[in-house]
Amino acid sequence: MAASQPILHSYFRSTCSWRVRTTLALKGIDYEYKGVNLLKGEQLSDAYLTVNPMGQVPALEIDGLLMTQSLPIIEYLDETIPNCSLFPKDPIKRYMARQVAETINAGIQPVQNLSMCKFVGAERKMELGNTFITKGFVALEKTLASTSGKYCIGDEVTVADVFLVPQVYNANRFKVDMSAFPVISKINDVLGELDAFKASHPSKQPDCPEDLRQ
């Protein structure tokens, strides 16, 4: 019996969902897309809370499993589908890739996500996002100045790149002055030309509003 197609529960502009979409694209995995509208609160519906009790995206149904949280999902995909490995074999480079990913995952994204923006209110959400993304990017720029080549870690796409591109997108949404971060900007521009990153872009997703499509 053929394995069922994976199902990704995603929101087009969710950076965490975007990371998983990019990984699936890099691995060449076809999947069914199920949109979860975060602005309408669909993530808090009884139906979705049976998928992810945290009321967050992404959630991935694959191999008979229901997975949540982008980083362990990406690690699972990388371990079970070894083509285009996102975690370098060299332990130092692997540490560097994880360091960059975790700087974004734990140090930047949670402070400017939808929950935090709602908590501080509409009048302060731009200030919140701009302040904390800028702070994180100051540190990240220094790190990437020493680790990057063509991409975040040398010249191979890694998990660091998968995390970087969505965060730069959010930086632009929150009007961060990206001219202050030339290394980040250069890497982001190069990654943006790769097919997997194009395919996973919010504007290409089924639930993207027409006025935001490219």
Secondary structure, 3 states (H helix, E strand, C coil): CCCCCCEEEECCCCHHHHHHHHHHHHHCCCCEEEECCCCCCHHHCHHHHCCCCCCCCCEEEECCEEEECHHHHHHHHHHHCCCCCCCCCCHHHHHHHHHHHHHHHHHCHHHHCHHHHHHHCCCCHHHHHHHHHHHHHHHHHHHHHHHECCCCCECCCCHHHHHHHHHHHHHHHCCCCHHHCHHHHHHHHHHCCCHHHHHCCHHHCCCCCHHHCC
